[in-house]
Amino acid sequence: MLVLVVDSSTPAVTAALAEVTADRVVLRAERRKVDPRAHGELLAPQIEAVLAEAGARPADLTALVAGLGPGPFTGLRVGLVTAAVMGQALAIPTYGVGSLDALGRAAGTGRPVLVATDARRREVYWACFDAAGERVAGPAVDSPAVVAARVAELGATVAVGEGAQRYAEMLALPVLPEPTYPSPYALAELAADRVRAGAPGEPLTPLYLRRPDAVAATGHKSVLP
């Protein structure tokens, strides 16, 4: 079963083609480029590239998997809208996976881990996972100082992700160099059981965690005296 995987929850724009069999997941092709301002320009060509590399067509796809975030509003919606539209056009199911969950799975440390991505505004999107890889806190968005206090309570001993790298001194945890961004392999793995079971497709509901910067005006000032 061929599955298209996309994630645009971070500055890394990712597309991959995964083959899901009865007992494993294999990446057939992958493209990733880090550019926080070009999600819309990069994702479609990357999808075309991974399909071409694998000698596949859109009609060969069994399902689509998309990272749900959390992530900034504009970038995150690029991947989710793309996956939703393709799923509808191809009449195949779409499955969502938390992008922080994919980072936690890829970390595979065997010890409690903090996963943090950059949320801008001097904040991070974060979650904590226990030694078995189960999420025990998050996803949430907070300042690094608030996260550091929570991590002390939760017992994380190591951190991963772009946000952890950026605020390593404030978080006061050893930071692994990889993974920095959500892994398409981990995204596919976390959805693999649903793919194998032919589970019904799911709405791709984004995890924004906060309101967008731009909001509609709620009133108008009179210009008359």
N, C-alpha and C positions, 0 to 999 in steps of 0.2 A: 504494500500500500504506500503510495507516494503522498507525502504531506508537505505543503508549503508552509514555512515558518517565517513570520515577520515580527520585528520588534522595533519600535521607534520611541521608546519611553525615555531614552537618554540621548546624549549627543551622538552615540553610535547607531547609525541606521543599518539594520541587519535584515538580510533575506537569506533563506537557506532552503534546500530541498532535502527532506529526510525520508528514508525508507523504513517503514515500521513493519516488522515481521512478528511472528508469534512469540519470539523470545528476545528480540533485541531491536535497537534503533541504530541506524547507520546514516551518517550525513553523506549525501551524494554530491552536494555542491554548497558553497557558502560565499556570500559577499558581505563585507562590512566596511563602512567608511565613517569616520568620526567627523561630523560637521554639524554643529548645533543649529545652523541656519538654513540647512538644505534638505530637510527630511522629504519635502514634497518633490524636489527635483531628483533625489537619489533613489527612492524606493522602487519606482516602476522599472527603471533600467536594471536595477539589481535583480528584480524578479525575472525579467527577461533573460538575464545572464545566467542565473542558476538553472533555469529550465533548459537553456541552450546547452550548457555544459553537460547536463545529465541526459541530453537527447530526448527530452520530454516535452509534451505540449500541455497547455492548461487542461485539456480534456482528460489527461492521464491522472489528474490529481484526485485523491480520495477524500481529502479534508484539508482545512487550513487551521493553523494554530497561530494565535497572536498574543503578544505580551500586553497585558492589561494595564501596566504601570505598577505603581504610581509614576507620574511624570508630568512635565509641564504641558499645559493645555494644547498648544498648537502642534508641537511635535508628536505627542501621543496620539492625537486623533488621526494623524496621517496614516499610521499603520492600521488602526482599527477600522477606519472607513474603507481603506483599500481591501482589507480582508473581508469585511462585511459585503462589499459590493461584488467582489470576486466569488464569494460563496453563493450569493444570490444568483449571479449570472450563470455559474456552473452547476447550480443545484446540488451543492455538496455542503456538509456540515462545517461550522466554524466552532472552534474551542478556544476559550481564553485561559491564560495562565498568568498568575502574578509574576511580574518581572523580577521582584525581589526574591520570590520563591526560586526562580531559575538561578539567580546568583547564589542563593544558599545551597541549592543542589550541586551546582558546579564547584563550590568551595570544597565540599566533601572533606572537611578537616577532621571529623571524628571527635570534635570538641565544641563547646558552645561558641557560636560565632555571631557577630554583628554584621549585618549587611547594610550598607549606606550608599545612596546615590545622591548626586548634587541636585538640590531643589531650588537653587538660586536664593536670593534674598538672605544669604548667610544661614540657610537652613539645609537640612538633609531629609530625604525620604529614607526610612529605616525599618528594619525588622530584625528580630533575634530568633535564632534557631538553636535547639539543644543539640547534644552530641549525636543523637540519632537522626538529625536533619529535620525534625519537626518544628514548625514555627510556634514560638511561645509568646511572642509579642509583635505588634504591628500588623499590617503596615500603618505608618504614621508619618507625620511631617513635624519636625521640631528643630530648635536650634541645637548645635552640637553640645552646648553645655547641658541642656535638658536631657539629651540622649546619653551623655556620659553618666549622669546620675542614674538613669534607668538601667544602663548596662551594668553598673556596679551592683544593683539589686538583682539583675537577672543572671549574673555570673559569666557573661561572655568573656572569653580569654583572647580572642583574635578578631580582626575585622577585615572585610573585603569591600571592594567597590570604589568607584570614583570619589564619592563623598567621603568615605573613610580615608582615602589618600589625601584629599584636600584638607581635612580637618584632623589629621592624625594626632597632632600635638594636643588639641583640646579633648579628643576622645580618650587619650592616654591608653591606647591599646596597640599591640603589634599589628601591623597592616601587611597582609600578603600582597605581592605584586599582581597576582591574578587570582580569580577573574576580576576584571575592572568593570565590564559591562555584561548584561544578561547573555547567557550562552544559548544559541539556537538549539544545540544538542540537548541541553537541560530542559528547554521549553518543550521540545518534542517528547522527551522522556516523561515529563509530567503530564502530558496529554495522551500518552501512548495507550493506556488502558481504555480510554474513551474511544480512541480510534479503532482499536482491535474489536471492541464490542459493538461498533457501529452505533454509538450512542447518539441521540438526537442532538442537533446543533444547538448552540447556546447564544443568547444575545451577548455581544462583545461590549460589556459595560465598562467604561474607563474608570480607573481609580485616580481621580484628580486630587482628592483630599483637601483642596481649597479652591476658592472661587477664582475665575480668570481675572487678569489685570483689567481688562476692558469690560465695563458693564454699561448697560443701557441707562440713560438719564431717567430719573424718576420724577422730575418736574421741570418747569421752565420759569425763568425769572421774567417778570414783566419789564418791558423797556419804556413803558409809559409812566409819566409822573403821577 
